[in-house]
């Protein structure tokens, strides 16, 4: 593959005023060292701090072609990435965060993989230096779970730091328009030639992560529902299990009635069985309701994001 004519770098931003100046310095230094034609696309995802003002001031000092897209409110990280992809004009598009945990120094290695014929380059995080052991453990278990539940096999610890070619971006623009997205998973199931590179995410030089534990749980639920119907089959499996349990309990009760010394007392057994049955039933109704909720969201066809202005 010939050298790309233009590279679009999509940077999602949400309340990153403390780290933005340092990020701009690093990305500019990296771009100048690569000797490429590039465009920077900053997507301001409804920041409530001074991120937008800082970006507007820094734009005057950036030599690279720069575009700043501001949302009308916070739509989420996934929406910011797909917005940047929608507005990118490059032959290859790199998505990354502005917190410097996606090291700009790795852009050259990603482009080299692209030039060797790979239209998708996923970045696999070996470890994150500021993560607790609980978050690292949860991340590993999440990918293990989704790979067991889904017919697709995703790279473990894949991040939102990736490169895609223009044809891959066109697929995302035209066909993968779900309101509940998992882009790092989508790019791994659409085909095309793909490779993976490993990296270590350094500590944030400033600020803090915007993903709380509960937001990570919500993202995990989005991913599982997007890639697997297995939870819907739980009702069948558990129903078969309870049918077997009921059969065993019935045989035991009849045996005790016919051949036991005393008739079996059924009160405790019945109460426990009904309580357990209803607990499982409500869990299954909740799972079905979650899927129905996602279908409802998709059918409303509200916009994934709303752009307030573009500089």
Residue, then its C-alpha position, 0 to 999 in steps of 0.5 A: x500500500x502506498x503512503x497515505x495522502x492524508x491522516x485524520x486524527x480524531x481526539x475526543x475531549x470531555x473536561x480535560x482542561x488540565x492536560x490539553x496544552x501538554x497533549x497539543x504539544x506532544x501531538x504536534x511534535x509527533x506529527x512534525x516528526x512523521x512528515x505526513x499531511x494530517x488533520x486534527x479533529x477535536x470533538x468537544x463532548x459537552x465539556x463543562x470546564x474551560x476545555x473549549x476555550x483552551x482549545x480555541x486559544x491553542x488552535x492559533x498556535x497549531x500548524x496542523x490543519x485543525x477542526x474543533x467540533x462542539x456538541x450541544x451537550x455531553x453525548x458520551x465518548x462513543x458518540x464523540x468518536x463516531x462524530x470525528x469519523x463522520x467528519x474525517x477526510x483522511x485516507x486513514x483515521x486514528x482515534x485517541x483520547x487527549x489524556x496522554x494515556x494513548x501515547x502520541x509517540x505510537x502513531x508512527x508505528x500504527x501508520x507503519x502497520x497501515x502501510x504494510x496493508x492493514x486497514x485496521x490497527x487495534x491497540x492492545x493495552x498490556x496494562x494501565x499504570x494508574x489502574x487499580x488491581x480491581x479495574x485490571x481484573x474486571x477488564x480481563x474478566x469482561x473480555x473473557x465473558x464477552x468472548x464466551x457469550x458471543x460468536x465473535x472473538x475480540x482482542x482482550x484489552x483492546x482500547x479506544x486507541x485504533x487506526x482504520x482506513x477510509x473504506x472501514x470508516x465508510x462502513x461505520x458511517x453508513x452501516x453501524x449507526x446503532x445508538x448503543x455502540x461499542x466501536x472498539x468491538x465493531x471494528x473487529x467484526x467487520x472484516x478487512x485486514x487487521x493487526x494488533x499492537x501492544x502498549x502500556x498506558x502511562x499515568x495521566x499527567x493531570x486530571x482524572x478518568x471520567x469513567x466511574x466503575x458504574x459507567x464501565x458496567x454500563x459500557x460492558x452491558x452495551x457491549x454484551x447486548x451489542x454482540x450476544x443474544x446468549x442472555x436471552x437463552x438463559x430462560x430456556x436453560x434455567x427452565x430446563x434446570x428447574x424442570x429437572x429439579x422439580x422432577x427430582x423433588x416430586x420423585x422424592x416426595x412420592x417416595x417419602x409418602x409411600x415408603x417413608x416413616x413420616x409424610x414429608x413436610x412440604x411448607x419449607x420446600x414450597x416456600x423456598x422453591x417459590x422464592x427461588x423461582x420468582x427471583x430467577x423469573x424477575x432476573x430474566x424479565x429484567x434481561x428481556x426488558x433491557x433488550x426491549x429497551x435497547x430496541x426501543x431506543x433504536x426505533x426512536x432513531x434519535x441522533x447519535x450526537x448534535x453538533x453545536x458548532x464547528x471551528 
